[in-house]
Amino acid sequence: MSREGLSRRDFLKGAALTASAASLLTLAACNSDDKEESGPSSASPGGGQAWTQEADVVIIGGGIVGIVAAIRAKDLGASVIIIEANYAAGGHALTSGGIMHLGGGNSLQRAQNIEDSADKYYLDHTAPGQSRDEWNIREVIRGAADVHAEAFEFLLDNNWEYAPGNMTGGGADSVPRTVNTDDTKWQQYSPLGEGRAPRGVGLTRSLERSARDKGVEFIMNHHVDKIYRDASTGDVVGVMAPYTPRIMPGETEPLVDFEDFLDGNIDTEETVYVKANKGVVIATGGSSSNWEFHSLFDPRYGPEHSHGVGGDPFSFQDASGEIMAMEIGATLGATEVGINVAKARAIGCQYGYRHRTVGPGSPIWPEFRAYGFDVDTDRTAAQGIIYVNMLGERFASEDGSANAYWSAALGSAIVEDEDGKAQRLAGPVWAIFDEDWRKERDWNCDGYPDVDREEGYFFSADTLDELAEQIVNKFYEDIKMPPANLVATIERYNGFVDAGVDDDFNRTTLTEKIQTPPFYAAWCPNAYHDTLIGILINGKFQVLDFKRQVIPRLYCGGEASAGQGMHGHGKNVSNGYAIGTNIVKETAI
């Protein structure tokens, strides 16, 4: 089978990624014609452009790291501006489960007689033999661990509440450190509509409310595209952010957040040049939505992996923070690319990280379009399904481990290139099931709001041959699924069900044949979350260049930074708290 070039979904401008990758090897400072030869207090963006706003601390991104850093810096006497690309703050954290993983001997641990310390947390999360924590950058984990207990009390002082119940443990933790967010007071302010209503709304909205009440200013609907350094000192002195309003398909007016979260906004539709008197914080949330960036570190990744990422399409982790930092001399730290790659949680839709993350009442529903079918929380829903690659072939046990499943999924399709040479690809994965299973689950396969037929994420036909012919492999449109492959795959699988043994992949749940028309094919997006790739930082969350020298007045934390494998928002909260402290105290106001 031959193939041609791949179609791509671009998250970034043209050659930005290529130019940025080159800067990994050189320490790039701004050219003299871009900066005046003076200190940061009087430097300008260059080209005759004056600063349009200024603050002591300028934060790129209004997610958890950014909001926590803003509140902490404000508490210490700094003026703060958060620049957020979206129409509402919260980032990926708003769509999350709101899990809080903080230890160090905080008040809740003490109340539950849990003995913990900063040292114990640090040793747990740098210990050998842990699947992801042993990859953590030890200096960074030390910096986070040292503020865990303080950061927990900080949350309690800033509107956040935890759900009743005991703290839980797991993973690398030797003692319980995890608690859920109580979102009861904040669900009315969810921009996600009548969907799943994740607890992350309670985490982000509670802290955002505190930030606004304390006088933190927000510039919404502006995507920061450039960070400026002073040519003579090397100090980071400010940022540039064009106006990027969120306008839904068929509409002309930008989206606007709830009225209760508009106070403190600096309203402008112009490109802003914001001067940072004390420093800039990169809190952009990482790069999970940018497959081109990730393919630099894992060549298995392709454009099909820009779907299904946690938080999309409310917010996008577009790697812009990493790329801007690289353009002014920062380097990256990277070990494993993905440390939490799960099977599809919702099938038959574009954004399948979770089922019903967004509802029809949300202003962003026109981008989300369909819920898909839940094959994660409803574990039995996958028993009547097989997963095939874009050639119609099974590639792993459907009930096996997520890591083994995705390792196979990322390279199971073998095709020929234009020269007739073998080429291994990932390509989209399809869930195949029949009418008997649809009736068993009472799934509505007609279209919206459950499945997305119109955009090509769901197909059905009366025969398996016809189903294969209908399927369009997004991003690989020239690669067709051979009908004979799909027919043979189903026949072989049904034989395994009869025999009670899967001779190919040792699947254990062999209870349902796929035999009754119509037959269905549902897109299975990878549920991609967490990464160790990011901007290299030290234990004070200062950004480092290729020679591991500090780039003055530039900080970073959370998913945009490197070497922090802990799941849950304790990472983001501790990072933001430490950054807000350090950026003020290390450059005293």
JOZI-V861515 format. One line per field, one symbol per residue. psi: psi as a letter, one per 20 degrees, with the letter a starting at -180 (. if undefined). burial: # if it has 24 or more other ideal C-beta (glycine too) atoms within 12 Angstrom, else .. A space follows every 50 residues. Layout:
# JOZI-V861515
psi = ???
burial = ???
This chain:
# JOZI-V861515
psi = prraqqqqopirpdjggghhhhihiqoorqqhiiqqmrrhhiqrirkjpq phrqrgpppopkbggggghggghghjjqqppppphriqrhbhhhjaikpo npcjlrhhghhjkoorrggggghgjjqqiqhhhiiqohhghghghijggg hghgghiliqqqqqrqqrarcipirpjpqqpojgiihikpjjbkchmqih ghgghghhgggghijpqporkpopiqppqphhhiqpiarporpmqopqpi rhqqqqrqhikiqipooqjrpqoopohhrppoliibjhinhgghihhnii qahijjqipphqjgqpnjjhggggghhjiqrqppdqgpjmorrphpqjrg nkgqpkgqrhiqijhhhghqhapokfhnhiiihjqqpqaijkpqirphja qgghghgghjkipprpaijjqppprfrqqppprahghghhilpojhbqjg qnhhjkjpqqriqhghghhhponpilhioqophhggghggggghhhggij poigjkqhnmipqnioqrqqpppnqpnpqqqiqappraijkqpqahjkqp opkpqqrbhirqkojpqrjhggghggggghghhghhmp.
burial = #.#..#....##...##..##.##..####...###...#..####.... ##########################.####################### #########....#.#.#.#######.....######.############ ##.###.#####....##..###.#########..##.#####.###### ############.#.################..###########.#.... ....#.##..#..###....############################.# ################################################## #########..###############....#################### .#..##.###.##.#.......#.##########..##..#.#.#...## ###.#######..#..##.#######..####..###.##.###.##... .#..#.#.#######..#############################...# ##################################.##..
